[in-house]
Amino acid sequence: MSDASTIALPVRDRDVRATLRVPAPTPSGVVLFVHGSGDGSADGFADYADRLAALRVASLVVDKIMDGYGQFRRNYDQLASDTIDALSWIRHHYEVPVALLGYSEGSWVSILAATRRPDLIDRLILCSAPLVPPRQQTAHHWSNIANSNPSLLQRWLARVRYGLGWSMLSATDYGRTDIVTSLEDIRSPVRLVLGQDDPTIDVPEAVAAFHRHRPYDEPPLLVPHAAHFLPPSGDWLALIASFIGQK
């Protein structure tokens, strides 16, 4: 096992809090976690990081910088630059395989970072990844919320909110870029991990998109009985640890 240590990481010309876990004596690889939507703390992903440490994989989790990040305006290019800063720090300090793990919305950020700096990563892992354009993913998510309410009145009100939200969304900068096609430009091997019962994303479409853009990679890994938040137990993390540590 390993102890978690808090470090100051240089990101956007400032020191940002990060949590580093390094198993003894030598890790087989290092993974950088990239947060999903909303704010993201260096304390996040602790259960995953502890399990990976037991499997000899070091990890780094960084506080997400929220400048310019809001409900309808998200600068994925800037978040990718933040990710590249963290990857550069890892490359400077470790001579083992480096992996990038993007969770949910963090998958889009990770894809951009991997295409811009392929020299910094050896493996890319996309977990609970909506492999559709951001606006399409938002529409899918809101539609599911609208249809999941038990009463007719609640469904009607949810659909009104969905329609208003979609009108606002189409008028903003959020979600205009199809990042998914950039998967074809990534040089390193990629693994896709999805919860088989995830209601947040379109799982069949994510699987189909991965096959279209990455036909030469291992097929998507579907975690049985899992939703959007994948369980920190089970075989999938052991498979990912092995994938990260491959020479």
Buried (B, 14 or more C-beta within 10 A) or exposed (E): EBEBEEBEBEBEEEEBBBBBBBBEEEBBBBBBBBBBBEEBBBEBBBEBBBBBBBBBBBBBBBBBBEEEBEEBEBBBEBBBBBBBBBBBBBBEEBEBBBBBBBBBBBBBBBBBBBBBBBEBBBBBBBBBBBBBBBBBBBBBBBBBBBEEBEEEEEBEEBBEEBEEBBEEBEEBEBBEBEBBBBBEEBEBBBBBBBBEEBBBBBBEBBBEBBEEBBEEBEEBBBBEEBBBBBBBEBEBBBBBBEBBBEE
